[in-house]
Amino acid sequence: TFKITKVGTIAGCMVLDGKITRNSKIRIVRDGVVVYTGELASLKRFKDDVKEVNKGYECGLNIQNFNNIEVGDIVEAYEQVEVARKL
């Protein structure tokens, strides 16, 4: 984690499975317990803002309204998709 003034805490992450997109919802899991659910404020690869980061790559995450991220926390990214009901 990196603390940056006026920005907050940036989490350095490695994408282990799937991909993280800029508009993904985020869930922080610590010791098997969900400690935060929210949205990304920014997604960066090196110093560039990116729309998505795929499996096997590193990225930096700034999580909206959450600065209490710790080493070892698991970040789960997900998207909610509404599906029309079928009879």
Buried (B, 14 or more C-beta within 10 A) or exposed (E): BEEEEEEBBBBEBEBEEEEBBEEBEBBBEBEEEEBBEEEBBBBBEEEEEBEBBEEEBEBBBBBEEBEEBEEEBEBBBEEEEEEEEEE
